[in-house]
Amino acid sequence: MSKKIKVDFIWNKDLALQTSKLFYDYDMRHSAKRYVGWFFVALVQFGIVGALKHDSYGILYISTFLVIYWYYGRWYLRKRVLLSYYKKNTPKDFEVHFIIDEQGLHKDEKLIPWDEVTKIIKLDEGLLVQSVNDTLFFQNAAFESSQARAAFLKMAKEKGKI
């Protein structure tokens, strides 16, 4: 039986925003959503041609707005929604303790089995753990030691999550 790995951190608004931003950035670089932005850029090019050849500016205005929103406005809108939600529904700061073993990720009485973990993403700041229902972020400092982090990554790799 392998050693149990402890992950402890304090969940607060800053960590919630950091987690959301890291997941957002990762998702925008590694998912099919990035092609939507490219489509909007192509529309801008058609809009420019339409404006120059036919004196028609409609598609140029719409596509320019979509590009600005897609690349610059989405995160700020999402951030505002998260801050509003966090203010209304979540306590200010609370301690979170996970015990990770061969069964999965244990938090209090809740278990996230390894079968429900869809992917673990290694980042410089820590690890994003995507499960069927949640995305968790374990900062590097949340692990007891660098050996505990390495043991978690080894276990995740054995389970096919990396």
C-alpha positions as CSV (number, residue, x, y, z in Angstrom):
1,M,0.0,0.0,0.0
2,S,1.4,3.4,-0.9
3,K,1.8,6.3,1.4
4,K,-1.0,8.8,1.8
5,I,-0.3,12.2,0.4
6,K,-1.6,15.3,2.2
7,V,-2.6,18.5,0.5
8,D,-3.5,21.5,2.7
9,F,-4.3,25.0,1.7
10,I,-6.6,28.0,2.5
11,W,-9.3,28.6,-0.1
12,N,-10.0,32.3,-0.5
13,K,-11.1,34.7,-3.2
14,D,-7.5,35.2,-4.5
15,L,-7.0,31.5,-4.9
16,A,-10.4,31.1,-6.5
17,L,-9.5,33.8,-9.1
18,Q,-6.1,32.3,-9.7
19,T,-7.5,28.8,-10.2
20,S,-10.1,30.2,-12.6
21,K,-7.6,32.2,-14.6
22,L,-5.1,29.3,-14.9
23,F,-7.9,27.0,-16.1
24,Y,-9.2,29.6,-18.5
25,D,-5.8,30.2,-20.0
26,Y,-5.0,26.5,-20.3
27,D,-8.4,25.9,-21.8
28,M,-8.0,28.7,-24.4
29,R,-4.6,27.3,-25.5
30,H,-5.5,23.6,-25.6
31,S,-9.1,23.3,-26.6
32,A,-11.1,23.8,-29.8
33,K,-12.3,27.2,-28.5
34,R,-9.2,28.9,-29.8
35,Y,-10.5,28.3,-33.3
36,V,-13.6,30.4,-32.6
37,G,-11.3,33.4,-32.1
38,W,-9.5,32.6,-35.4
39,F,-13.0,32.6,-37.1
40,F,-13.7,36.1,-35.7
41,V,-10.4,37.3,-37.0
42,A,-11.2,35.9,-40.4
43,L,-14.6,37.8,-40.2
44,V,-12.7,41.0,-39.6
45,Q,-10.7,40.4,-42.8
46,F,-13.9,39.9,-44.7
47,G,-15.3,43.0,-43.0
48,I,-12.3,45.1,-44.2
49,V,-12.7,43.9,-47.7
50,G,-16.4,44.6,-47.6
51,A,-15.8,48.1,-46.2
52,L,-13.2,49.0,-48.8
53,K,-15.0,47.5,-51.9
54,H,-18.6,48.1,-51.1
55,D,-18.6,50.8,-48.4
56,S,-20.4,48.4,-46.1
57,Y,-19.2,48.5,-42.5
58,G,-21.7,46.2,-40.7
59,I,-19.6,43.0,-40.7
60,L,-16.5,44.9,-39.8
61,Y,-18.1,46.5,-36.8
62,I,-19.6,43.2,-35.6
63,S,-16.5,41.1,-36.2
64,T,-14.2,43.7,-34.6
65,F,-16.4,43.8,-31.5
66,L,-16.3,39.9,-31.4
67,V,-12.5,39.8,-31.6
68,I,-12.1,42.4,-28.9
69,Y,-14.6,40.6,-26.7
70,W,-13.1,37.1,-27.4
71,Y,-9.5,38.1,-26.7
72,Y,-9.8,40.8,-24.2
73,G,-13.2,41.0,-22.7
74,R,-14.1,37.5,-21.8
75,W,-11.8,37.1,-18.9
76,Y,-12.8,40.4,-17.4
77,L,-16.4,39.6,-17.6
78,R,-15.8,36.1,-16.2
79,K,-13.8,37.7,-13.4
80,R,-16.6,40.1,-12.5
81,V,-19.1,37.2,-12.4
82,L,-16.8,35.1,-10.2
83,L,-16.2,38.0,-7.8
84,S,-19.9,38.7,-7.5
85,Y,-20.6,35.0,-6.9
86,Y,-17.8,34.7,-4.4
87,K,-19.1,37.6,-2.4
88,K,-22.6,36.3,-2.2
89,N,-22.1,32.5,-1.7
90,T,-18.8,31.7,-0.2
91,P,-17.2,32.3,3.2
92,K,-14.1,34.5,3.1
93,D,-11.4,32.0,3.9
94,F,-11.5,28.3,4.9
95,E,-9.0,25.5,5.3
96,V,-9.1,22.7,2.8
97,H,-7.5,19.3,3.5
98,F,-7.1,16.5,1.0
99,I,-5.7,13.0,1.6
100,I,-4.8,11.3,-1.6
101,D,-4.3,7.6,-1.9
102,E,-4.9,4.7,-4.2
103,Q,-8.7,5.2,-3.9
104,G,-8.7,8.8,-4.9
105,L,-8.9,12.3,-3.4
106,H,-10.5,12.4,0.1
107,K,-11.8,15.7,1.4
108,D,-13.7,15.4,4.7
109,E,-16.4,12.8,4.1
110,K,-16.3,13.2,0.3
111,L,-14.3,11.1,-2.1
112,I,-13.3,11.9,-5.6
113,P,-12.4,8.5,-7.0
114,W,-9.6,8.3,-9.6
115,D,-12.2,7.2,-12.2
116,E,-13.8,10.6,-11.9
117,V,-10.5,12.5,-12.3
118,T,-10.4,13.3,-16.0
119,K,-7.0,15.0,-16.3
120,I,-4.2,16.5,-14.2
121,I,-2.4,19.5,-15.7
122,K,1.1,20.4,-14.6
123,L,1.7,24.1,-14.4
124,D,4.6,26.2,-13.0
125,E,2.3,27.4,-10.1
126,G,1.0,24.0,-9.2
127,L,-1.4,21.3,-10.5
128,L,-4.9,21.7,-12.0
129,V,-7.0,18.6,-11.2
130,Q,-10.0,18.2,-13.5
131,S,-12.7,15.9,-12.3
132,V,-16.2,15.2,-13.7
133,N,-17.7,17.8,-11.4
134,D,-14.9,20.2,-10.3
135,T,-11.6,21.7,-11.2
136,L,-9.2,21.9,-8.3
137,F,-5.9,23.7,-8.0
138,F,-3.2,22.4,-5.8
139,Q,-0.5,25.1,-5.5
140,N,3.0,23.7,-5.1
141,A,3.2,25.0,-1.5
142,A,0.0,23.0,-0.7
143,F,1.9,19.7,-0.7
144,E,3.9,18.7,2.4
145,S,7.1,18.5,0.4
146,S,8.4,18.3,-3.2
147,Q,8.6,14.5,-2.6
148,A,4.9,14.4,-1.8
149,R,4.1,16.4,-5.0
150,A,6.3,14.0,-7.0
151,A,4.6,11.0,-5.4
152,F,1.2,12.5,-6.4
153,L,2.3,13.0,-10.0
154,K,3.7,9.4,-10.1
155,M,0.4,8.0,-8.7
156,A,-1.6,10.2,-11.3
157,K,0.6,8.9,-14.1
158,E,0.1,5.3,-13.0
159,K,-3.7,6.0,-13.1
160,G,-3.4,7.4,-16.6
161,K,-4.4,11.0,-15.6
162,I,-1.3,12.8,-16.9
